[in-house]
Amino acid sequence: MIPASDEDPETLRLRDDAELVVRPIGPGDKEAIRAAFHRMSPESRYRRFFSPLTELSDRDLAYLTDIDHHEHEALAAFDADGGIVGVARFVRTEGTHSEASIVVIDEWQHRGVGTRLLDRIAERAREEGVTHFVALVLVDNRDALELFGSLAPDATRERTRDGHLELLIELPEPGGLEGSLLARALREAARGVITMNPWRVLVDTIRRTWHNRPGR
């Protein structure tokens, strides 16, 4: 299999006929990631990062772009001007389970970007042996608990060390995203009912990654 970082870019045509180019993120995309962050509204940043974050640090940008495309994969969608409009990523937590996230800047939301990116990142995850994505539900979020109790009564649930509920969502087969639990989870994450890949999980991973880097 060709490493993800060496794959040719893919052109995506959205339902409104807009075209985007999708390719794996690399170390040279730090400024593009920074620019995309500044194109997000304060509300979108807060919903994604769980704090009123106004800037990404150099360490954040390094973690988000210097990736191995195996344990950590990220795909970016670029508009005609070369700007990033959406990013999908997975970070393996253990074995065949990964945290997954989809971020789409405000002006491109509700146009199908997130769904198309989710389909692509799920395919990459399967290629790397991932079988389940993880969604996090806070223990006091009764709406989310009731939602998944009705939509996914058989979904595997596990408690985190903080007492929150992790829903293990099995990745659908290629072409099977529509109507799947993963697709429903994406819609609910966009509404803020559940969280896919909370920033605090990424921060913990960043800290572990940098702490364990050679030479430290």
C-alpha positions, 0 to 999 in steps of 0.5 A: 500500500502506498503511504498516505503521505504519498497519495495523489490528491483527490478532487471532491465535487460537492452537491452544489458543484463546488470542488475541493481537493483532499489530501493528507496533511503534512509538516508544510501545512502549519500556516494553512492550519493556522489560517483555517483556525482564524477563519472559524468563528469564536463559537466554532472554536469553543465547540471544538477546543472547549475553551475560548482559544484565540491562537494555536501554539507552535507545539499545537501546530507541530502535533497537528501536522507532523503526523505518521499517517498510521497511528495518527492520520489527518486529511484536509480539504482545500478550496480553489484558493488553496485554503483549508476548509475542513480537516478529518483526523483519527488518533489511535487510542489503543489497539483497533480504537481511535478518536476521530474528529471532523472540523469544517470552517463556518462558511463551508458548513452544511454543504456536505464537506464533513460527510465526505471527509468522514467517509474518507477518514473512515476508509483510511482508518480501516486501511490501518486496522482501526475497527471503531471510532470513539465518541464521548458523552459527558455523564450529565448529558441526558439528551445524548444518553437518551439519543444513543439509547434509542438510536444505538441500543446495542452500541458498546459503551465504556466508562473513562477514568473521568466517569464519562461515557465512551461510545464505540462506533463500528466503522461501516463498510466502504460505501455504507456510511449513509444511514450508519451510526457513524453518520448519525454521530457526525450529525449529533456532534455538529449539533453539540449533543456528543463530542468526537475527539474532544480537545482535552484528549488531543492535549493529553496526547500532545503532552504524552507525545512531546514528553516521550520524544527522543532527546527530552 
